[in-house]
Amino acid sequence: MDRKEFLLALDEMMELDAGTLTGAEDLESIDSWDSLAVISFIALVDEKLGHVVEGEKLVKAKTVGDLLGLAGIAVAA
């Protein structure tokens, strides 16, 4: 799964229009980023990428780019 595919999966998971997320967004600015979205993110990474995101690291995530990094998806320089 590449960056674009993962961002689209995040859009769908958070019930946003396809193509909404670019990676630069602050998680606090996304209304649908809540406790359910956190659980869904962990499940998405596990299902699609086969690894578990550590809760201690996830609570430190501030941007969508941070989520990409936790998922092991290359973040644009």
C-alpha positions, 0 to 999 in steps of 0.5 A: 500500500502506497502513500496515496492509497493509505491516505484514501483509506484514512479518508474513508475511515474518517468518513471524509471525501476522497482526496481530503487528506494530504498528510499535512493536516493537524489531527485536532482540526479533523472533527472525525479524529476521535477515540473510534478513529484511533481504534479504526486506525490501529485496525487499518494498519494491522489489516492492510500492513500487518503490524501493530501501532504502539499506543504510546507512539500513537498518542504522540501523533499530532498530524496525519503525516505522523500517522503515516510514519507510524504506519510505515508509509513514506512521508514526503520530504 
